[in-house]
Amino acid sequence: MTLQPAPRRAEDTGDGDLEIAVEPIDIADPSPLPPGVRRVLIYMMQGPYLRADANARLWEQLKAQEPLVRSRLADVYLDLVVDDEAGVAFVRHLDVEGAVKAIRTQPLTLIETALVLYLRRTLLKRDSGAVRVFVGRDEIEDQLRSYRAADISDKRGFDRRIEAAVNKMKKYSVLLSVSGDDDRWEISPVLALVVGADEVAAITDELQRLLHDQRAQGDQT
């Protein structure tokens, strides 16, 4: 956001003031891309992802110009992932030599990692034909209770960690708000795309390592 001063009226100008009329500079737009494509590119790079049901106009523009959008994203080392059935699209880094990271990744704590795995597992267990999957705060707390560190005797402290993990999932639109219920959320279908089978295996190994380190620290206290 930029700030610019309010224009001064002629009668407000003092004798010692100098008024300068600044005319806008007419600079030709060098981009050949249509405005709709440029808006899609900006939205995709800002993230976390595009939902067809939440932003139908941008989704239509993406689908109408998908090859062009994909090409321009590849120019900055980004891969476009589109799932028409789920109605979601997102970008990830291209795995090519010399690629520069164009978007930031967010590190996860042990509790956040465990929550991601649980949400993905819940999403994939949905009943046949079910379009939306929901999860409640009580279910999340029950699932994460086993990850409570041995040295955390304060239940309140552990609850704060769970709350922080839930808030991060909400911030990045992994958990979507449900109208009229602050303790229940929809699990975004994008999670099944972002975290594939290979990622699950790697995350599970990392989770076990973090859990082992946490328990080892507890034994030393």
Rosetta silent file (secondary structure, phi, psi, omega in degrees, C-alpha in Angstrom):
SEQUENCE: MTLQPAPRRAEDTGDGDLEIAVEPIDIADPSPLPPGVRRVLIYMMQGPYLRADANARLWEQLKAQEPLVRSRLADVYLDLVVDDEAGVAFVRHLDVEGAVKAIRTQPLTLIETALVLYLRRTLLKRDSGAVRVFVGRDEIEDQLRSYRAADISDKRGFDRRIEAAVNKMKKYSVLLSVSGDDDRWEISPVLALVVGADEVAAITDELQRLLHDQRAQGDQT
SCORE:     score description
SCORE:     0.000 S_00000001
   1 L     0.000  139.901  177.710    0.000    0.000    0.000 S_00000001
   2 L  -118.431  152.458  177.933    1.222    3.489   -0.811 S_00000001
   3 L  -114.392  140.659  175.171    0.243    6.828    0.693 S_00000001
   4 L  -135.687  142.852 -176.182    0.010   10.052   -1.211 S_00000001
   5 L   -66.168  150.859  176.849   -0.741   13.516    0.154 S_00000001
   6 L   -70.610  145.059  179.912   -4.138   15.096   -0.366 S_00000001
   7 L   -64.380  146.578  179.872   -4.192   17.823   -3.032 S_00000001
   8 L   -95.186  140.062  176.824   -3.985   21.394   -1.743 S_00000001
   9 L   -75.372  155.723 -177.395   -6.596   23.961   -2.688 S_00000001
  10 H   -59.072  -38.291 -177.098   -5.429   27.149   -4.447 S_00000001
  11 H   -72.741  -12.191  178.918   -6.473   29.321   -1.485 S_00000001
  12 H   -85.895   -7.381 -175.213   -4.289   27.240    0.853 S_00000001
  13 L   -80.215  124.537  179.536   -1.133   28.151   -1.035 S_00000001
  14 L   -80.872  169.657 -177.782    1.069   30.636    0.814 S_00000001
  15 L   -62.706  -32.838 -176.089    3.106   33.393   -0.786 S_00000001
  16 L   -89.392    0.179 -177.751    6.293   31.435   -0.345 S_00000001
  17 L   -86.908  150.744  177.285    4.894   28.191   -1.707 S_00000001
  18 L  -119.024  121.000  178.514    5.533   26.957   -5.183 S_00000001
  19 L   -91.167  129.711  177.516    2.843   24.936   -6.900 S_00000001
  20 L  -123.180  122.925  177.859    4.033   22.350   -9.372 S_00000001
  21 L   -85.839  116.783 -179.407    1.568   20.520  -11.556 S_00000001
  22 L  -100.287  113.963  179.466    2.735   16.932  -11.925 S_00000001
  23 L   -88.530  141.608  176.916    1.294   15.242  -14.978 S_00000001
  24 L   -62.915  139.650  179.905    1.062   11.438  -15.094 S_00000001
  25 L   -84.722  127.434 -179.374    3.721    9.886  -17.287 S_00000001
  26 L   -86.352   98.509  179.507    2.290    7.903  -20.156 S_00000001
  27 L  -108.622  126.589 -179.895    4.336    4.695  -20.168 S_00000001
  28 L   -67.515  137.490  178.438    3.330    1.949  -22.567 S_00000001
  29 L   -73.938  116.375 -175.550    2.586   -1.377  -20.914 S_00000001
  30 L   -79.359   -9.630 -175.659    5.304   -3.730  -22.200 S_00000001
  31 L   -82.047  133.533  176.899    3.495   -6.944  -21.268 S_00000001
  32 L   -86.240   -3.157 -174.919    1.686   -8.853  -24.036 S_00000001
  33 L   -77.192  141.567  174.677   -0.334  -10.842  -21.497 S_00000001
  34 L   -64.416  150.381 -179.709   -4.084  -10.242  -21.110 S_00000001
  35 H   -54.768  -39.084 -179.459   -5.092   -8.674  -17.762 S_00000001
  36 H   -61.683  -41.016  178.875   -6.949  -11.837  -16.728 S_00000001
  37 H   -65.361  -40.385 -179.695   -3.858  -13.988  -17.161 S_00000001
  38 H   -65.763  -37.326  177.281   -1.757  -11.560  -15.160 S_00000001
  39 H   -65.456  -40.517  178.122   -4.279  -11.605  -12.324 S_00000001
  40 H   -62.862  -44.054 -179.968   -4.209  -15.408  -12.289 S_00000001
  41 H   -59.806  -45.347  179.758   -0.405  -15.432  -12.199 S_00000001
  42 H   -63.182  -44.876 -178.539   -0.308  -13.025   -9.259 S_00000001
  43 H   -62.061  -44.463 -177.736   -2.970  -14.974   -7.372 S_00000001
  44 H   -65.386  -37.097 -178.813   -1.221  -18.302   -7.892 S_00000001
  45 H   -76.104  -27.678  176.715    2.135  -16.964   -6.736 S_00000001
  46 H   -74.997  -30.290  176.138    0.627  -15.326   -3.668 S_00000001
  47 L    66.864 -172.930    2.334   -1.027  -18.640   -2.749 S_00000001
  48 L   -77.393  -30.136  176.913   -1.830  -20.759   -1.027 S_00000001
  49 L  -166.392  168.066 -179.401   -4.100  -22.071   -3.817 S_00000001
  50 E  -105.202  130.751  178.006   -7.036  -21.257   -6.071 S_00000001
  51 E  -111.418  130.488 -179.264  -10.478  -22.759   -5.403 S_00000001
  52 L   -63.830  -37.263 -177.131  -13.054  -22.917   -8.166 S_00000001
  53 L   -76.065  -23.130 -178.024  -15.966  -22.578   -5.741 S_00000001
  54 L   -93.814  -24.551 -177.745  -14.452  -19.574   -3.956 S_00000001
  55 L  -144.731   73.265 -173.944  -13.210  -17.634   -6.989 S_00000001
  56 H   -61.004  -37.829 -176.814  -15.124  -18.760  -10.060 S_00000001
  57 H   -65.936  -46.513  178.410  -13.974  -15.887  -12.288 S_00000001
  58 H   -64.584  -36.902  178.990  -10.276  -16.491  -11.742 S_00000001
  59 H   -62.473  -42.560  177.895  -10.820  -20.216  -12.158 S_00000001
  60 H   -62.324  -40.973  178.754  -12.484  -19.626  -15.535 S_00000001
  61 H   -66.074  -38.644  177.532   -9.596  -17.410  -16.600 S_00000001
  62 H   -62.138  -48.053 -177.249   -7.105  -20.056  -15.502 S_00000001
  63 H   -67.077  -34.178 -179.528   -8.859  -22.810  -17.448 S_00000001
  64 H   -69.646  -29.243 -176.251   -9.260  -20.620  -20.535 S_00000001
  65 L  -125.328   32.258 -174.095   -5.532  -19.800  -20.615 S_00000001
  66 H   -56.859  -46.586  179.399   -4.043  -22.791  -18.793 S_00000001
  67 H   -59.786  -39.439 -179.958   -1.188  -23.504  -21.259 S_00000001
  68 H   -68.498  -44.266  178.134   -0.132  -19.848  -21.202 S_00000001
  69 H   -60.944  -43.775 -179.376   -0.349  -19.618  -17.400 S_00000001
  70 H   -61.776  -41.256 -179.600    1.624  -22.846  -17.070 S_00000001
  71 H   -65.643  -43.856 -178.398    4.316  -21.552  -19.419 S_00000001
  72 H   -68.386  -35.358  176.544    4.709  -18.220  -17.633 S_00000001
  73 H   -67.334  -37.972  178.094    4.924  -19.919  -14.233 S_00000001
  74 H   -63.716  -27.624  177.460    7.577  -22.270  -15.583 S_00000001
  75 H   -60.036  -27.741  179.373    9.582  -19.184  -16.562 S_00000001
  76 L  -112.129   31.098  173.680   10.072  -18.555  -12.829 S_00000001
  77 L    63.268   35.867  177.803   10.659  -22.229  -11.950 S_00000001
  78 E  -119.580  140.174  178.256    7.104  -22.960  -10.819 S_00000001
  79 E  -104.255  131.163  178.636    4.961  -25.952  -11.726 S_00000001
  80 E   -91.589  126.501  177.298    1.192  -25.507  -12.029 S_00000001
  81 E  -114.371  123.380 -178.405   -0.919  -28.311  -10.541 S_00000001
  82 E  -126.773  128.336  174.034   -4.615  -28.361  -11.476 S_00000001
  83 E  -118.379  103.010 -176.951   -7.237  -30.850  -10.283 S_00000001
  84 L   -66.781  -35.667 -178.722  -10.460  -30.236  -12.184 S_00000001
  85 L   -65.942  -43.743  178.986  -12.425  -32.796  -10.180 S_00000001
  86 L   -80.818  -19.018 -179.136  -11.500  -31.239   -6.844 S_00000001
  87 L    71.347   39.619  179.931  -11.656  -27.726   -8.288 S_00000001
  88 E  -135.594  152.673  176.270   -8.283  -26.627   -6.922 S_00000001
  89 E  -146.563  144.498  178.384   -5.008  -25.380   -8.386 S_00000001
  90 E  -153.212  171.785  177.974   -1.681  -24.466   -6.817 S_00000001
  91 E  -118.905  152.825  175.234    1.970  -23.996   -7.695 S_00000001
  92 E  -143.210  163.870 -177.787    5.093  -25.749   -6.472 S_00000001
  93 E   -69.015  138.608  173.247    8.776  -25.448   -7.240 S_00000001
  94 L   -73.124  136.508  179.550   10.049  -27.155  -10.368 S_00000001
  95 L   -90.208   75.826  179.361   12.642  -29.794   -9.599 S_00000001
  96 L  -129.798  153.269 -178.186   15.248  -28.667  -12.110 S_00000001
  97 L   -64.740  134.334  177.637   18.931  -27.915  -11.758 S_00000001
  98 L    80.435    7.070 -178.353   19.718  -24.307  -10.935 S_00000001
  99 L   -67.841  140.057  176.082   16.119  -23.445  -10.062 S_00000001
 100 L   -97.070  139.362 -179.655   15.579  -20.409   -7.851 S_00000001
 101 L   -75.482  110.712 -176.629   12.961  -20.620   -5.101 S_00000001
 102 L   -89.448  -20.933  179.034   10.237  -18.201   -6.173 S_00000001
 103 L  -127.059  150.932 -177.932    7.851  -18.910   -3.301 S_00000001
 104 L   -85.079  144.281  173.469    8.520  -19.374    0.382 S_00000001
 105 L  -102.929  157.139 -175.479    7.917  -22.639    2.178 S_00000001
 106 L  -113.868  115.893  178.358    6.689  -22.846    5.749 S_00000001
 107 L   -67.391  150.968 -178.219    8.496  -25.138    8.234 S_00000001
 108 L  -117.094  144.305  173.083    6.302  -27.263   10.496 S_00000001
 109 L   -79.536  175.816  178.602    6.691  -28.223   14.139 S_00000001
 110 H   -58.863  -47.837 -178.360    6.172  -31.786   15.347 S_00000001
 111 H   -63.392  -41.821  179.523    2.555  -31.105   16.296 S_00000001
 112 H   -65.246  -39.078  177.837    1.861  -29.354   12.973 S_00000001
 113 H   -63.769  -45.322  178.400    3.439  -32.234   11.049 S_00000001
 114 H   -61.593  -37.974  179.942    1.323  -34.775   12.917 S_00000001
 115 H   -66.455  -41.963  178.471   -1.774  -32.699   12.212 S_00000001
 116 H   -59.382  -45.611  179.736   -1.043  -32.559    8.468 S_00000001
 117 H   -63.488  -41.952  179.704   -0.708  -36.349    8.312 S_00000001
 118 H   -64.200  -44.187 -179.553   -3.906  -36.861   10.292 S_00000001
 119 H   -64.268  -41.070  178.832   -5.891  -34.452    8.114 S_00000001
 120 H   -64.765  -43.121  179.091   -4.634  -36.078    4.917 S_00000001
 121 H   -61.696  -42.193  178.384   -5.469  -39.547    6.233 S_00000001
 122 H   -63.998  -40.112  179.935   -8.947  -38.375    7.218 S_00000001
 123 H   -62.873  -42.065 -176.918   -9.441  -36.798    3.798 S_00000001
 124 H   -76.372  -16.724  179.218   -8.513  -39.994    1.961 S_00000001
 125 L   -87.863    3.231 -175.372  -10.800  -42.099    4.173 S_00000001
 126 L   -58.232  150.958 -179.577  -13.884  -40.193    3.092 S_00000001
 127 L   -62.794  149.871  178.316  -16.925  -42.206    2.122 S_00000001
 128 L   -58.255  127.304  179.685  -17.396  -43.075   -1.530 S_00000001
 129 L    91.253  -12.342 -179.963  -19.173  -40.217   -3.256 S_00000001
 130 L   -70.853  132.299 -178.540  -18.535  -37.749   -0.432 S_00000001
 131 L   -92.885  -36.609 -175.818  -17.508  -34.372   -1.781 S_00000001
 132 L  -122.569  144.923 -179.995  -16.582  -32.622    1.462 S_00000001
 133 L  -124.153  134.042 -176.826  -14.817  -33.904    4.569 S_00000001
 134 E  -120.488  155.392  177.821  -15.095  -32.256    7.982 S_00000001
 135 E  -142.802  145.302 -179.011  -13.155  -32.559   11.213 S_00000001
 136 E  -105.298  161.186  179.566  -13.843  -31.273   14.718 S_00000001
 137 H   -59.479  -40.600 -178.728  -11.567  -29.785   17.341 S_00000001
 138 H   -63.132  -37.650  178.179  -12.206  -32.718   19.681 S_00000001
 139 H   -65.437  -41.349  179.110  -11.100  -35.200   17.002 S_00000001
 140 H   -64.062  -45.561 -179.153   -7.902  -33.246   16.400 S_00000001
 141 H   -63.118  -41.677  178.570   -7.106  -33.049   20.107 S_00000001
 142 H   -61.762  -40.572 -177.708   -7.706  -36.787   20.595 S_00000001
 143 H   -69.152  -37.650 -174.085   -5.416  -37.604   17.677 S_00000001
 144 H   -87.731   -8.407 -176.242   -2.582  -35.319   18.788 S_00000001
 145 H   -60.301  -31.478 -178.182   -2.656  -36.235   22.462 S_00000001
 146 H   -69.754  -13.223 -179.339   -0.179  -39.073   21.897 S_00000001
 147 H   -96.082    8.738  179.527    2.416  -36.524   20.764 S_00000001
 148 L   -67.479  126.943 -177.768    2.387  -34.688   24.042 S_00000001
 149 L   -64.918  144.792 -177.950    5.961  -34.353   25.269 S_00000001
 150 L   -62.866  -26.583 -177.372    6.815  -36.187   28.447 S_00000001
 151 L   -90.344    1.157  178.501    8.140  -32.974   29.980 S_00000001
 152 L   -97.751   91.725 -179.892    4.953  -30.995   29.302 S_00000001
 153 L   -85.285  -18.633 -179.005    2.920  -31.510   32.437 S_00000001
 154 L   -83.663  108.641 -179.886    0.895  -28.369   31.833 S_00000001
 155 H   -60.241  -34.080 -179.120   -2.138  -29.350   29.762 S_00000001
 156 H   -62.593  -39.221  178.938   -2.707  -25.696   29.007 S_00000001
 157 H   -64.892  -40.553  178.549    0.686  -25.423   27.351 S_00000001
 158 H   -68.143  -38.924  177.782    0.004  -28.428   25.144 S_00000001
 159 H   -61.153  -35.583  178.641   -3.432  -27.070   24.246 S_00000001
 160 H   -66.181  -35.431  178.046   -1.768  -23.849   23.106 S_00000001
 161 H   -67.260  -40.175  177.419    0.468  -25.834   20.763 S_00000001
 162 H   -64.603  -42.784  179.407   -2.548  -27.573   19.275 S_00000001
 163 H   -61.533  -40.678  178.555   -4.315  -24.237   18.887 S_00000001
 164 H   -64.663  -38.677  178.715   -1.260  -22.805   17.125 S_00000001
 165 H   -65.923  -43.222  178.123   -1.172  -25.803   14.766 S_00000001
 166 H   -62.772  -43.201 -179.580   -4.872  -25.430   13.958 S_00000001
 167 H   -62.890  -36.425  177.944   -4.441  -21.703   13.357 S_00000001
 168 H   -66.932  -40.262  177.612   -1.592  -22.356   10.916 S_00000001
 169 H   -64.726  -34.006  176.719   -3.749  -24.828    8.985 S_00000001
 170 H   -70.944  -40.748 -178.555   -6.502  -22.198    8.864 S_00000001
 171 H   -60.365  -39.725 -177.984   -4.060  -19.490    7.762 S_00000001
 172 L   -97.333   17.863  172.416   -2.901  -21.574    4.799 S_00000001
 173 L    60.008   29.329  170.493   -6.451  -22.689    3.961 S_00000001
 174 L   -80.552  -38.053  172.152   -5.883  -26.349    4.776 S_00000001
 175 E  -106.654  125.042 -177.120   -8.742  -26.062    7.262 S_00000001
 176 E  -107.350  135.155 -176.475  -11.707  -24.091    5.941 S_00000001
 177 E   -61.965  145.910  175.462  -14.193  -22.386    8.247 S_00000001
 178 E  -110.789  126.028 -177.388  -17.696  -23.778    8.643 S_00000001
 179 L   -59.350  127.265  175.641  -20.448  -21.200    9.021 S_00000001
 180 L    83.892    3.015 -179.477  -21.924  -21.177   12.512 S_00000001
 181 E  -143.444  105.812 -177.552  -19.390  -23.599   14.045 S_00000001
 182 E   -80.215   -9.615 -177.071  -16.029  -22.341   15.302 S_00000001
 183 E  -112.230   19.996  178.418  -14.900  -25.814   16.391 S_00000001
 184 E  -143.936  140.611 -176.231  -15.414  -27.656   13.127 S_00000001
 185 E  -138.381  157.136  171.080  -13.706  -27.243    9.760 S_00000001
 186 E   -90.265  137.080  176.648  -13.722  -28.605    6.247 S_00000001
 187 E   -85.685  122.813 -177.855  -10.480  -30.260    5.152 S_00000001
 188 L   -65.659  134.347  177.985   -9.366  -28.747    1.868 S_00000001
 189 L   -64.527  -15.064 -179.563   -9.022  -31.304   -0.949 S_00000001
 190 H   -64.412  -23.065 -176.966   -5.775  -29.607   -1.964 S_00000001
 191 H   -61.507  -36.880  179.777   -4.039  -31.426    0.895 S_00000001
 192 H   -68.135  -23.864  179.875   -4.222  -34.750   -0.956 S_00000001
 193 H   -87.313  -41.399 -177.788   -2.483  -33.131   -3.932 S_00000001
 194 H   -67.598  -41.305 -177.937    0.176  -31.180   -2.071 S_00000001
 195 L  -107.730   96.396  179.288    1.168  -34.138    0.098 S_00000001
 196 L   -86.416 -174.988 -176.430    1.579  -37.208   -2.107 S_00000001
 197 H   -61.569  -41.263  179.582    2.602  -40.741   -1.171 S_00000001
 198 H   -65.129  -40.879  178.967    6.334  -39.971   -1.396 S_00000001
 199 H   -65.739  -38.020  179.169    5.909  -36.878    0.750 S_00000001
 200 H   -60.647  -44.221  179.521    3.908  -38.859    3.311 S_00000001
 201 H   -61.667  -44.013 -179.830    6.729  -41.384    3.640 S_00000001
 202 H   -66.898  -41.615 -179.836    9.311  -38.621    4.083 S_00000001
 203 H   -66.356  -40.019  179.454    7.124  -36.708    6.535 S_00000001
 204 H   -62.065  -42.868  177.358    6.413  -39.860    8.538 S_00000001
 205 H   -62.018  -43.325  179.261   10.142  -40.554    8.854 S_00000001
 206 H   -65.340  -38.085  179.082   10.756  -36.964    9.924 S_00000001
 207 H   -63.642  -43.108  178.925    7.891  -37.158   12.411 S_00000001
 208 H   -63.810  -37.327  177.973    9.329  -40.295   13.980 S_00000001
 209 H   -65.291  -45.128  179.056   12.718  -38.592   14.247 S_00000001
 210 H   -63.023  -40.139 -179.721   11.222  -35.529   15.915 S_00000001
 211 H   -66.400  -39.557  178.040    9.211  -37.705   18.280 S_00000001
 212 H   -63.926  -45.017  179.047   12.312  -39.724   19.177 S_00000001
 213 H   -62.611  -39.388 -179.119   14.316  -36.548   19.846 S_00000001
 214 H   -64.392  -43.570 -179.724   11.492  -35.153   21.952 S_00000001
 215 H   -68.777  -35.376  178.117   11.284  -38.288   24.093 S_00000001
 216 H   -64.384  -40.207  177.288   15.067  -38.394   24.444 S_00000001
 217 H   -64.823  -36.449  178.725   15.053  -34.831   25.750 S_00000001
 218 H   -66.459  -35.550  179.951   12.323  -35.803   28.197 S_00000001
 219 H   -69.735  -26.879 -177.701   14.405  -38.718   29.503 S_00000001
 220 H   -80.735  -15.955 -178.122   17.350  -36.396   30.157 S_00000001
 221 L   -88.514    0.000    0.000   15.334  -34.030   32.368 S_00000001
